[in-house]
Amino acid sequence: MTTPTDAPVQYALTSGIATIRINRPDQRNALSIAVCERLLDLWDEVDRDEAVRAVVLTSADCGTFSAGMDLKEAARVRAESGKDMLELLRDPFHQRMRRVAKPIIAAMTGHFTAGGMVLAANSDIRVGLQGTRGGISEAKVGRGSPWGVPMLWMLPQPFLLEMMMTGDMHPIERFHQLGFVNYVEATPAAVRERAQAVARTIADNAPLTVWAAKKSVGAAMDLGCDRGFEAACKFHERVYASADAIEGPRAFAEKRPPRWIGA
């Protein structure tokens, strides 16, 4: 499935890698109702489609990966209906994205804040652009960031609270130093190339092992170390009992690429 080039969210699947591209450069890739609802549908599609092995999430080049909620649309919705825009969304804080079983690599080709930070935080691996900045700007516009709580497992608490309470933006290099961003590249093209390369490596690996790795880390965030380890062992029972667990060593011994079946 490939979407039209003028769609606000574009989707393409090539050789096991799904690419999702927010396409609103004139609005700094702000998250409109249409974008949020389309992303929610695509997360379901990604999980249903067994051909998808990894996802690259990116956006149109405009200097901003995503500026977050479309505040102009939010103001219009409030004026016309008296409702907050979040009330009209099925998944206002993008929690479905956190439950996607496939790995998500964010290719952030510009600044990221508010909802753009949500998309970054809900990804599994992040590639940023040299010279850009990121932050949680809600304090400056009277909004909120309950979605920032899972970031306690990704960033030091003092830095996270500084972002949430000041609304200030910080250099991508600081996020890289703190381990939130995996790679920083010099150009938007290099950001996407790196993200695709990481996705390609993951897509070529044993799918059940990749699935169990993501599930295990997520479980540990929710349950703590001991119970998280117990959950991880349960997830990996499926891995060790699979045909792929036999195929991997056999392919190594026969000096050939493995033929994964995901079972």
PyMOL commands that set and color helices and strands:
alter all, ss='L'
color gray80, all
select helices_A, chain A and resi 25-27+33-48+71-81+85-88+95-98+115-121+138-141+146-153+157-166+172-177+188-203+207-223+225-240+243-253
alter helices_A, ss='H'
color red, helices_A
select strands_A, chain A and resi 9-14+17-22+54-59+64-66+104-107+111-113+125-129+133-135+169-171+183-185
alter strands_A, ss='S'
color yellow, strands_A
deselect
rebuild
show_as cartoon
